[in-house]
Amino acid sequence: MKKVFVGIGALFLLFVVGLVVLMTVDFNRLNKEAYYVHITTDGDVEEYKLDSGEIMKMYWYEIPAYDENGKEQTLKFSAQKNLRHDAYMKLYVKKETEVTSYDEVKFNELPKKVQELMKK
């Protein structure tokens, strides 16, 4: 009987640990390459209508991005809102061009090579 309770306890503990991992780990950012961009213009607006009749907007950006070594690549990504002008963004990229997520960062959080390129 004691073995049954230990087994149930172990399964419960494994379940709780699994839930914590799923709630705290952002898989859109995990093991992705980081690129950095400077937002200077508005995104291109794309409107679409939901089945409920509500009109939604998507803002598309296609701008040069830099990895931590200063290598430039043009990336295309979307946002649910028009991003703030003069904002620096860290893009999480998989398969070289697919942006999975982004965060706004401060200029001093950019890698040194990227800071030099964006000052120009």
C-alpha positions as a LaTeX table, in Angstrom:
\begin{tabular}{lrrr}
\hline
Residue & $x$ (\AA) & $y$ (\AA) & $z$ (\AA) \\
\hline
Met1 & 0.00 & 0.00 & 0.00 \\
Lys2 & 2.89 & 2.33 & 0.80 \\
Lys3 & 4.31 & 1.82 & $-2.71$ \\
Val4 & 0.98 & 2.92 & $-4.23$ \\
Phe5 & 0.99 & 6.19 & $-2.24$ \\
Val6 & 4.62 & 6.85 & $-3.19$ \\
Gly7 & 3.79 & 6.21 & $-6.85$ \\
Ile8 & 0.76 & 8.50 & $-6.74$ \\
Gly9 & 2.80 & 11.18 & $-4.96$ \\
Ala10 & 5.55 & 10.94 & $-7.57$ \\
Leu11 & 3.04 & 11.26 & $-10.42$ \\
Phe12 & 1.40 & 14.26 & $-8.72$ \\
Leu13 & 4.79 & 15.92 & $-8.23$ \\
Leu14 & 5.69 & 15.28 & $-11.88$ \\
Phe15 & 2.36 & 16.78 & $-12.94$ \\
Val16 & 2.92 & 19.92 & $-10.84$ \\
Val17 & 6.47 & 20.37 & $-12.17$ \\
Gly18 & 5.17 & 19.96 & $-15.74$ \\
Leu19 & 2.51 & 22.62 & $-15.17$ \\
Val20 & 5.06 & 25.05 & $-13.73$ \\
Val21 & 7.35 & 24.54 & $-16.74$ \\
Leu22 & 4.49 & 25.07 & $-19.20$ \\
Met23 & 3.40 & 28.24 & $-17.40$ \\
Thr24 & 6.84 & 29.85 & $-17.09$ \\
Val25 & 8.76 & 28.85 & $-20.22$ \\
Asp26 & 8.03 & 30.82 & $-23.38$ \\
Phe27 & 8.67 & 28.34 & $-26.17$ \\
Asn28 & 8.53 & 31.14 & $-28.78$ \\
Arg29 & 11.79 & 32.51 & $-27.33$ \\
Leu30 & 13.53 & 29.28 & $-26.33$ \\
Asn31 & 16.62 & 28.42 & $-28.43$ \\
Lys32 & 16.01 & 31.18 & $-30.98$ \\
Glu33 & 18.53 & 33.53 & $-32.57$ \\
Ala34 & 18.32 & 37.16 & $-31.45$ \\
Tyr35 & 18.21 & 40.03 & $-33.93$ \\
Tyr36 & 17.84 & 43.70 & $-33.11$ \\
Val37 & 15.91 & 46.41 & $-34.95$ \\
His38 & 15.21 & 50.12 & $-34.56$ \\
Ile39 & 11.60 & 51.10 & $-35.24$ \\
Thr40 & 11.51 & 54.41 & $-37.12$ \\
Thr41 & 8.30 & 54.18 & $-39.16$ \\
Asp42 & 4.74 & 52.92 & $-38.83$ \\
Gly43 & 3.99 & 49.39 & $-39.90$ \\
Asp44 & 1.95 & 48.63 & $-43.02$ \\
Val45 & $-1.63$ & 48.07 & $-41.84$ \\
Glu46 & $-3.51$ & 44.94 & $-42.84$ \\
Glu47 & $-7.16$ & 44.77 & $-41.83$ \\
Tyr48 & $-9.18$ & 41.59 & $-41.67$ \\
Lys49 & $-12.67$ & 40.76 & $-40.51$ \\
Leu50 & $-13.43$ & 38.08 & $-37.92$ \\
Asp51 & $-16.44$ & 35.78 & $-38.19$ \\
Ser52 & $-18.07$ & 37.89 & $-35.49$ \\
Gly53 & $-17.83$ & 40.96 & $-37.76$ \\
Glu54 & $-15.13$ & 42.65 & $-35.70$ \\
Ile55 & $-12.37$ & 44.28 & $-37.75$ \\
Met56 & $-8.83$ & 43.51 & $-36.57$ \\
Lys57 & $-5.61$ & 45.21 & $-37.61$ \\
Met58 & $-2.17$ & 43.69 & $-38.08$ \\
Tyr59 & 0.90 & 45.89 & $-38.52$ \\
Trp60 & 3.67 & 44.52 & $-40.76$ \\
Tyr61 & 7.29 & 45.63 & $-40.63$ \\
Glu62 & 10.06 & 44.76 & $-43.08$ \\
Ile63 & 13.27 & 46.33 & $-41.81$ \\
Pro64 & 16.99 & 45.59 & $-41.50$ \\
Ala65 & 17.91 & 43.63 & $-38.38$ \\
Tyr66 & 21.32 & 42.87 & $-36.86$ \\
Asp67 & 22.53 & 39.85 & $-34.95$ \\
Glu68 & 24.94 & 40.24 & $-32.01$ \\
Asn69 & 27.93 & 40.17 & $-34.41$ \\
Gly70 & 26.54 & 42.98 & $-36.55$ \\
Lys71 & 25.47 & 40.78 & $-39.47$ \\
Glu72 & 22.55 & 42.48 & $-41.27$ \\
Gln73 & 19.46 & 40.68 & $-42.50$ \\
Thr74 & 16.11 & 42.06 & $-43.62$ \\
Leu75 & 13.31 & 40.53 & $-41.56$ \\
Lys76 & 9.55 & 40.73 & $-41.95$ \\
Phe77 & 7.34 & 40.44 & $-38.88$ \\
Ser78 & 3.94 & 41.50 & $-37.62$ \\
Ala79 & 2.61 & 43.11 & $-34.46$ \\
Gln80 & $-0.86$ & 43.46 & $-32.99$ \\
Lys81 & $-0.29$ & 47.20 & $-32.54$ \\
Asn82 & 1.70 & 49.92 & $-34.22$ \\
Leu83 & 5.08 & 49.83 & $-32.50$ \\
Arg84 & 6.44 & 52.93 & $-30.81$ \\
His85 & 8.73 & 55.11 & $-32.94$ \\
Asp86 & 12.37 & 55.18 & $-31.84$ \\
Ala87 & 11.95 & 51.84 & $-30.03$ \\
Tyr88 & 14.66 & 49.17 & $-30.07$ \\
Met89 & 13.32 & 45.66 & $-30.39$ \\
Lys90 & 14.88 & 42.26 & $-29.81$ \\
Leu91 & 13.43 & 39.78 & $-32.30$ \\
Tyr92 & 13.48 & 36.03 & $-31.67$ \\
Val93 & 14.08 & 34.27 & $-34.99$ \\
Lys94 & 14.01 & 30.63 & $-36.06$ \\
Lys95 & 14.92 & 29.18 & $-39.45$ \\
Glu96 & 16.83 & 32.40 & $-40.25$ \\
Thr97 & 13.76 & 34.50 & $-41.19$ \\
Glu98 & 10.75 & 33.44 & $-39.11$ \\
Val99 & 10.16 & 35.88 & $-36.24$ \\
Thr100 & 8.41 & 34.08 & $-33.39$ \\
Ser101 & 8.37 & 36.82 & $-30.76$ \\
Tyr102 & 9.85 & 40.19 & $-29.80$ \\
Asp103 & 10.61 & 42.38 & $-26.79$ \\
Glu104 & 11.33 & 46.08 & $-26.51$ \\
Val105 & 14.80 & 46.73 & $-25.11$ \\
Lys106 & 16.77 & 49.83 & $-24.15$ \\
Phe107 & 19.64 & 51.06 & $-26.31$ \\
Asn108 & 22.22 & 50.16 & $-23.64$ \\
Glu109 & 20.92 & 46.55 & $-23.62$ \\
Leu110 & 21.91 & 46.09 & $-27.28$ \\
Pro111 & 25.19 & 44.29 & $-28.06$ \\
Lys112 & 28.08 & 46.75 & $-28.59$ \\
Lys113 & 28.41 & 46.01 & $-32.33$ \\
Val114 & 24.69 & 46.59 & $-32.83$ \\
Gln115 & 24.89 & 49.87 & $-30.89$ \\
Glu116 & 27.65 & 51.07 & $-33.21$ \\
Leu117 & 25.65 & 50.18 & $-36.32$ \\
Met118 & 22.46 & 51.83 & $-35.08$ \\
Lys119 & 24.24 & 55.09 & $-34.16$ \\
Lys120 & 25.02 & 55.65 & $-37.85$ \\
\hline
\end{tabular}
